[in-house]
């Protein structure tokens, strides 16, 4: 969860969600210097959110979506809460329409 707290790391994950990328490509997409991108990538690797493979002199990073299962499970309780609240709101809106009509 701590790895996801930083907006730059979330941006990296969003980019990697769509395609693999090198640190240089990620640095071009972020408003931070390449050493900062490398630090963010290290945090994401240590958290198990990204993998890296070597191709010649390049490091190619990719998202590990299975690592986000824990986050998804944690969020489910909040989704259920919002579903319940939205269902209640929908009920109240319907009641209001019946009262007006």
Phi, psi and omega in degrees: 000321180299324180296333182272353184290333184274130181297326179294321178292323176295322177296318177302314179297322178297319178295313182290340175298325183272328182192157175291157181204157173272167177299323179297317178295321178293321179297325179294332183271350184245151179274035179229159181289158183303320177301324177294320178297318179298320177296317178297318179296323178297315179299315181294322177294314181297330178278354179080015182273338177226153173246158176229141173230152182259132172233104185056240181268359184261148172250124181253125182257145177219152178287143172253086185300331180297337179289343180274359179301319180300318178295316179300317179295320179295319181289338184303322179298323179287324175299317179298318178300313181291324176300315179299313181294320179291324175298318179296319177297316179301317178298315180295321178297316178299317178299318180297319179295320179295319181293326181280330188267000000 
